Amino acid sequence: MVLESGWSTVRRKLEHIEIVLSKPVEGPGTAWFEYVFLPQRALPAVEPDRVSTRVGFLGKEIAAPVMITGMTGGAPGTEAINRSLAEAACRFRIALGLGSQRAALESEQLAHTYRVARDVCPEMPIVGNIGISELVRYGPGVVNSLASMIEADAIAVHLNYFQEVVQPEGAAGMSKGLDALFRAAEVSSVPLIVKEVGFGISKEFAAELYSGGVRCIDVAGAGGTNWALVELHRALASGDLVKQYAAEGIKEVGIPTAASIIEVRNVSGEILIIGSGGVRSPYDAVKALRLGADVVGLARPVLVAYSKRNLNEFLEGFLLGMRAILASLGVSTLSEVRKAPVVVTGLLKDWIHSRGLFLW
Ligand SMILES: Cc1cc2nc3c(=O)[nH]c(=O)nc-3n(C[C@H](O)[C@H](O)[C@H](O)COP(=O)(O)O)c2cc1C
């Protein structure tokens, strides 16, 4: 039997998908990739199909440094979405993140809506997911139950502080989050990824995470899907005026993704960085890699392509575009991307200077 709290988790998940596909939920700012230019050769020195984009990720090899970041599971219809995403991940040999497994913690019989991904795609890295509030509530050991539920290669713990603030159901206990994260990093049987959901990670916070043993960060910066805007639409639908004002008031908060990648990379060369949040084109993706990301992540564009039934075409085109751009930069294997010429202009240049950051 699905518990009462389980139903609200399920309903919220469905509302999120509905809103993300039908309402304007991106912006108001951008991810700042427009301040980055990669001067290319008019004639590539390598053929795009000879560019090797293979890379090791979470103990497996992926064909391109791309990940579909966590979105769904646990609600009716989401098994089909996760099945399709896993088929696509397998086909293109890229990594896949699943949505929060909270629903399966509340009701075990929903586990198959996540597990389907592993059954469909045994070879690729699959990342489980839980929110920081649940980590605090269930305790650090929960990461191992979540990992074994889906044979995960890593567990992402998402930090959705601003979303929780504007969410009608809003959870407390976030101030205990850092301690819970450190304990989870210690006991986890698989790598722990600390993940934002669209507000970005600063160098100060990344340094705290690093000192507590965290080695993988998904920056999920500002400029893509904005969870203040998503929750604003839920508040509008329920007539919750206080949450509407709160969401309107904080929708501009966040570190643009391009800046967040540089911030985290400045903490250590050792951190595995997933550059995500508003990555919308192959050019954005290559810029993210040039700025310091190891892998790029996309969420909403993948869901949109799925809903239009052109997921394979979208991903194939995206990967082709990435290879073509890399070839034009003279990059024949991924390890050369950070040597490609780069020009940083405008606000991002100011940001780098005023924060004392370094770009290599
Ligand atoms: C429909 C939807 C559901 C999401 N659910 C989760 C989730 O359960 N856990 C999580 O960590 N992030 C979740 N996210 C956030 C994404 O993983 C990603 O960090 C964020 O959307 C920014 O990426 P984007 O701009 O490419 O969409 C969700 C995103 C979407 C679009």
The ligand as a Gaussian input file, in Angstrom:
#p B3LYP/6-31G(d) Opt

LIG

0 1
 C       11.122000      17.043000     -14.620000
 C       12.388000      17.190000     -13.820000
 C       12.509000      16.489000     -12.634000
 C       13.674000      16.583000     -11.883000
 N       13.808000      15.825000     -10.743000
 C       15.001000      15.796000     -10.106000
 C       15.241000      14.883000      -9.043000
 O       14.380000      14.089000      -8.668000
 N       16.454000      14.911000      -8.439000
 C       17.447000      15.773000      -8.836000
 O       18.555000      15.741000      -8.309000
 N       17.234000      16.664000      -9.825000
 C       16.054000      16.679000     -10.475000
 N       15.877000      17.536000     -11.528000
 C       16.929000      18.548000     -11.809000
 C       17.843000      18.157000     -12.950000
 O       18.559000      16.965000     -12.692000
 C       18.837000      19.289000     -13.288000
 O       19.749000      19.452000     -12.231000
 C       18.165000      20.628000     -13.529000
 O       16.926000      20.461000     -14.203000
 C       19.045000      21.554000     -14.368000
 O       19.334000      20.982000     -15.631000
 P       18.607000      21.492000     -16.975000
 O       18.735000      22.978000     -17.000000
 O       19.336000      20.799000     -18.088000
 O       17.168000      21.051000     -16.880000
 C       14.726000      17.444000     -12.304000
 C       14.591000      18.147000     -13.503000
 C       13.460000      18.016000     -14.274000
 C       13.368000      18.790000     -15.556000

